[in-house]
């Protein structure tokens, strides 16, 4: 079976046209690895991405207490795309857990193809965005499992009201300036500046809570926003602090799943622009190649958050003396 037909089997590439699958296959090779093979090593400066065709892969990191397993990946899953997106060295090892068939996507060939074909670039980054967002949601869910056997944290009733404070208006020029700073295309700037809504939140006011369904994403205009998660037995844990130009809340619009964390204005409050699901779907239409810049920004954002959360998990594991959160895994043979 040709590589393009193998790629066609997986949902992650379901939005690719037949021609784009052929193009993607031309940038790929297929290989089989035995159990315990090191595919990616922490600290490497490679950018290859991989699709698991069969078998399995464990993502792990070395700690003073042994190897800590960050994720167990199954067939149909991409890995290694984080370094392709942000060009940052590998943050962990990738080791096969069984005899495994992998399809390797080669960065040099992909980059050459993207330069000459913006529609292919759009399709590829859509796949990366879906993959990274799925990993980030799973990592968010894992945080509670490290501390509790009860699964997701209970609803938190305490907190500031969600209603934005008072009348608030931002002129179109201020909105345009925010999006111009991010070097978006003229279409993206006009679309987002015209159709986004503005809201203002006081210090510690909740923007959304974990478990809610979401139909909006946000961009910080002024102030700071804290993304946090309630950990049973440990309280509120800050996952990220976002400042001007920071996007958040987009994951619920990608996969139609409930919010996986809380968002609230930090000290001093925050002003945000609100982008509805309809607006986001309009600008990120797979057929609109002018949305590439926004899509690459969102991919880099999710990649950065995923790295930060992995660092937090490893930090907790070390602070706990190698126990009480998860289990170390033996190093590869």
N, C-alpha and C positions, 0 to 999 in steps of 0.2 A: 504494500500500500504506500503510495506517495506521501511525502510529508504534508502536502497541502490537504490531503484527505484526512490525515491524522489530526491536523489542526482544526478541521471542520467539525470534529466530534465534540469539541469542548465549548461550553457556554461563554467562556471568557473572550472568544473570538467570534461570537455569533453575529456581531454587527459588521464584520468584514464582508466585502463583496467577494465573489469568486476570483476576480482578478487580483484583489488585494491579498487573498490567501495564497495565490501563486507567488506573488511578490514576497510575502513573508517567508514562504518555504524556501525561496532562493537565498534567504539570509540565515538559513538554519541548517543544522546537522543533527543526526539522530545517533545516540550511543547508548550502550548498555553498560551498567556498572554493577559490581558485586556488592553485597552487604558490607557496610563499614567503609566504603570508599569516601574519601574527602573530596568533595566537588568544589567547595569554596572555602578558603581559609581566612580567618579574621585578620584584618589589616591589609589584605591584598588590595591593589588598586585596579582590579579588573572591573569590567562593566557588563559582562555577559549576563543575559537573563535565561532562565530555564523553565520549561514546562514539564511537569511530571506526567509521563504517559502511563507508566505502571510502576508498582513498588511504593516506596515512601522515602521521605527525607526529613531529618531532624535538624533544626536550627539550634545551635548551642553556643555557649560562650564559656571560656575558661575562667574560673574564679579560684581564690585561695582554698576553697572547699571542694574542689572538683569541677567537673563540667556541669553547667546549668542548662537545662533544656528550655528554650524560649518558645518553640513551636514544633508540632508534628504535622507534616504536610502530606497530603494524599494526592492521588492522580487527579489531573485537571487543574492543579494549582501552579501558579507562577511563583518563582522565587528568584532573587538576585536583581529584580527590576529596580529596587531602591537605589542601588549604586548607578544603574543606567540613568535614572532620572536626575539624581543630585550630584553625581560624580564624586561622591565621598567614599573613602576606602570601606571595605567590607567590615560590618560591625559584629559578625559572628561566623562560626563555621557552619557549613552545610554538609551533613554526612548521611549517606544512604542507610536506611534501616532494614533493607531487604534487597534482593536483586532488583535493579531499577532501570527502566528505560527513560531517558531524558531527551528532550528536544532542546538543543542549545540555540539561542538567538544571538547572533554575533553583532556586537555594537558597531564595528566599522562599516559593515554592509548595511545595517539599519540606518546609520547616520547618512550614508551616501544616498540611500533611497529616499529618506525623508527630505533631504535638501532639494531633490528634484520633483517630489510629489507631495504637496501639502495635504492632499486628501488621505494618503497613506499615513502620514505623520499624525493626523487627527485620529484615525482609527486606532493606531498603535497606542497613543496616549490615553484614549478612552479605555483600552484594555488595562493599561497600567493603573489608571485612576480607580477602576473597579477593583483590581487586585489589591492595591495598597489600602483602599478604604475598608475592604473586607478584613484584612489583617489588623488594621487599627481597631476596628470594632471588636474583633476577637481578643485582642490584647487588653482592651478596656474591660471586657467581661472577665478575663483571667484575673484581674486585680483582686476582685472580691473572692475568687476561689482560693487565692493564696492565703487569705486570712480567715476564711469562714467556710464551713461545709453547707451553709444554707443557700448558696447560690447568689442571686442578685440581692443587693441591699434593699431593705424595706423603704417604703415611701417616707420622705422626710417632710414633716409638716411645718417645722420651724423655718423661719426665713422671711425675708422682706417680700412685700407684695410684688407681683410681676408687672403691674401697670406702669407704663412709662410716666414720667413726672411732667405735668404741665404742658402748655402749648410749646411746640418746637418746630422751627422751620429752617431748612438749609437751602440757600439759593443754588441754582443750577450750576453756577460757575464754581462754587466750592466742591460740589460733587464731581464735576468734570476734572478739577485739579487733582483730587484723590486718585482717580483712575488713570489720569495722565502720568502721575508719578510711577505707576506700575507699568508704563509703556504698553498699555493695551492698544488695540487697533482703534481707528476712528469709529467703526461700527460698534465695537464693544463699549467704548466710552459713551457714545450717544445713547445707546440702548440702556446701559446701567444707570447713567446719570438721570435720564428721563423717567425711567420706570421704577427706580428704587424709592423706598419711603424712609423717612428719618424718624428716629426715636431717641429719647434721652432718658438715661437711668441714673438714679442717685447711688451713692456709695452702698455697696453690698446688695443692691436690688437684683432680684433674680430675673434673668432673661428667658431661660428655659430650664427645666429639670429633667434629670435622667428618667427614662420610662415614658415620657410624653411622646406622642406622635408629632412629627415636624413637617411643616409646609413652607418654611422660610429658612434662608441662610443669611448671614450677616457679615458686614465689613466694618471694622472699627474706624470711625472718623476722628474722634478725639478721646483722650483718656485711656484707660486700660480695662481689659476684660479678663477674668480668671475662669479657666476651664478646670473643673474639679470633679471629684468622685467621692461619694460616701463609702468608706470602708468599715464594715462592721467590726467593732472592737478597736478601731484605730481612728475613727472620726473622718473629717474631711481632708482629703489629700489633693493639693494643687497639682494639676497635670501640665498646665501651660498658662503663661501670661501673654496676652496679645495686645499690641499697641497699634498705632495708626497704620492702616493698610492690611491688618490681619483679618483673614477670613475664618469663619467658624460656623458650625451648624449645617455644613453641606452634606455630611454623611447620611443623615436621615432622608435627604432628597435623592440620594443615589440608589439606596437599597430599600427604601420604604419601611425601614425598621424603626423602632422607638429610639429616642435619644439615648446615647450610651454614657453620657456624663452631664453634669450641670454646667451652666454658664451664668455668670453674674458680673455686674459692674464691680470693679475693684475700688480701692480708696480713691476718693475724688470723683467717682462716677464715670460715666462713659456716654458718648454719643455714637450711635451706630446707624448705618444704612441697612435697610431690610430689603432682601431680594426674594421675591416669592418663587414658589416652585414653577409657576407658569413662565415667569421671566427667565429663570435659569434654563429651563428646558428649551425655551426659544433661542437663547444665545448659544447654547451648547448642542444645538441640533447637529447630528452627525454629518449632515450635508452642507453645513456652513463652515467653510474653511477659515473664515475670518475669526473664529473663536479659539484658534490654536493657542494664542498667548494666554488667555484666561485659563485654559485647560492645563497648560504647563505650570502655571502658578499654583493651581490647586494640587497638582501632582507633587510638586516640591513641598508644599505645605504638609500634605499627608505623610510624605516620606520623612520630613523633619520630626513630626510628632511621633511617628512610629519609633524612630531612633531614640527620642527622648524617653518614651515610656519603657523601652527595653532597658535603657540605662537605669531608670528608677527601679525596675524589678530586680536587676542585678544588685543594685545598691541595698535594697531591702534584704535580699538573700544573704549578702555579706554581713550586714548589721545583725541579722538573726543568727550569725555564726554557722551558716550553712544548714539550718533546719527551721522548721516551723512555717515555711512558705510553700516550697515545692521540694522536689527531690532531685539531687544531683544524678546525672547519668554517667555511666562509665565512658572513658575516652575511647575513641575508635581504635580498633586493633591495628 
